[in-house]
């Protein structure tokens, strides 16, 4: 078995050498695209993962790269055919296309955004390559597109083959361990909340569980990339994700209620949670005791959050066993799996997406105009780097840091590439073995640093492969090397400058939008419509909470507010609201006013609608009293209104 520290460097080396060998064996004109693709797919995935990625992650990234490449090639052909007589318009349309693709990639799920980012700069690369080619002709565009697609597919297949050979493992064992450990951690969180422990410790515990639940859901996607035989596991894990989030919500609600009602948890129930647990078996035993106590006292004599938690955990245990065995889905499991309709989250990063698209368009457009005006020989390399950095960096949590990584990497790639281009590679021209050894050593060393997320390493490795200009046959022209190296370095610098100049001030706006969506979710839970009550918004809400955690890593007050609103949503969704036309009309009015709070862009209008919402809630509470609504409805509504009053400045101004 390969050592964990050496597995990825060996895998990266194998991927690079396999792509190199295939490229030269089939006499590809530019085998460097196959080599670079293998390096980007394997190296980029490891850099994001912070170590050797799971097989499913690498295959997923490879498939996205193929899809993005084909879309980009088709777009390049369409643009060139329609603007063949106007080079300036052609490049401008490519820049617009790149900006639109980055805008779309910023709105969709992060794990799928890579395809659109790649589609954006692929079209630009093809057009730039045709224009920069000596005696180039637009008629060469189809040839470039076909070659680009074939070389990229070879690179991706090489990376996947290396992954299969040197990483014959499955993520299933890791999933089995994590779902067990997650349930134990859920029980410990409930113990902490029942004991009414330290608030900061509770915050740390539920925050960790949110991240682990999100990571487990990502692992589910990787598992499905391994084999289709995990279909039953996939269905169970989708529901398990909701159950895990529900357990977090119910435990935190137990803690929250005790803020105003310290006697909420009777002493007999507190004593049940004093025993320490460290395994699923121990949790299962505690659950049996809890079910006997609840049966003896009756569900009405037990705190409602504990009853809900035990019921949800029972479903969790049922699905956990099926995930371990991958057995057929039983009738009882089918009832759990098909219970609710999952509602997907809408993106809250619309303003940031627009900024990202503008950055890409401005950077590539300025580079295009400068290249056309000066006829600079290094302009094509500069344009490629501008497109790549602005397209791929924008979807990362810190685009500026990734741009710096490329700039630092290119600063290292120039002297390293010069050593290979002028000394090592000319000496290995008569031997494929020596060339493989030379590139393999570089790939192995780079792999060690990439999996440690050493800043500049990935940029240096990819930049070096690019400026070496691995062509068939090789031509060691120093002017060509210097042009390519200088163009890429300047492209990295210009991309960094554009990101610095076009500032992204959408962070506060996105945070306010997210908080207002939590507020709207809590308000919209007030309904008696059976179809609306059957909609499960919990995964979408926690997905947005996870985004909030990433945007404001130190702002614990925002997390508490968001979690409290999620708790309010869940409790009101299951509350027994009296069914009558008057209350239904007020539910519709409350949703309409809350929607105005989210939709308006003016602070004054937002404040007006927010105050109107509070007044409407006062009237609504009076109506609930008039219609003799039970305490299970009155109490969560009052908690929600108190929360909205307390944090109105945060929800209005962010």
Order of alpha helices (4+ residues) and beta strands (2+ residues): alpha-alpha-alpha-alpha-alpha-alpha-alpha-alpha-alpha-alpha-alpha-alpha-alpha-beta-alpha-alpha-alpha-alpha-alpha-alpha-alpha-alpha-beta-alpha-alpha-alpha-alpha-alpha-alpha
